[in-house]
Amino acid sequence: MEISVELTLTPLQDDFEPPIIQFIQRLRASGLTVLENPLSTQVFGAYDVVMEVLQKEMKTALEAMDSGLLYMKIVKSNRSDYEPHF
């Protein structure tokens, strides 16, 4: 089963950029399809593979912050090739 996951990592601390950058860099290095925009990061692939990577990388990201939020949305399909029709 293919999935698309949208992630928004929000460190609640003054020095908020390093945990976000490190999180995205680790996701890019995972071999999964990763797309970023200014508000979120999307990860695409097989459910078991994506969730195995996310389980590890979300824990690492949360441990790197004093306090923070991580929002996650999951869609059951690979939407990596989505193009708007307007």
N, C-alpha and C positions, 0 to 999 in steps of 0.2 A: 504494500500500500504506500503510495506516494503522499507526502504532506508538504505544506508550506507553513512556515512559522514566522511570525512577526514578533520581534523582541525590542523592547525599549528599556534600557538600563539607566536608572536615575540615581546616581550617588548623592546622598544628602550631606554634603561636606563642601568646604571651600575649594579644595583641590580636586574637582570632580572629573577633569578630563582624562588623567592617566588610567583609571580603572576602565573607562569606556573604550579608550584606544586599545588597551591590552586585550580586552574582551573581543573586540572586533578582529584584531590581529590573530588571536588564537582560533577564532571561527574560520577566518580565511585559510589558515594553515591546515585545517581539518580535511581539506579535499572536497568538502561540500560546496554546492553552489550558494554563494553569499552575495547579496545585493544590499547596498546601503543608501540611505537618504538622510537628510538632516534630522529627521525625527525618529527613525527606527532602522533596524537591520533585519533583513529577511533571509531565512535559511531554507533550502529546498532539498528534498531527497527522500529516500526510503525511510519509513517511520522508525524502524529499529535503529538504523544508523544515525539518523538525526537525533533521536532521543538519547542515544548513548553519548554522543558528543555533547549535547546540551546538558545532560546530567552532570558531566564532569566540569564543563566550562562555566555553567551557572554557579556551581558551588565555589569554584575558584574566584569568580568575579565578586560574589557576595562576601567571601572571606577577605578580599582585598579592600573592602570599604568599611568605614566606621559605621555607617548607617546608609541604607538605600532601598530603592524599589526596583523590581524587575517585573515588567508586564510582558505577558506572552499570549499570543493568539495563534490558534492552530486551525488550518483549513485542510480538509481531506481532499487534496489534489495538489499536483505540482503546478503552481502558477508562475513559474520562473519565466515563461515566455509570454506573459500577459502584455498586451499592448492596448491602450485605450482606443476606442472607436469614435472619438469626438474631437 
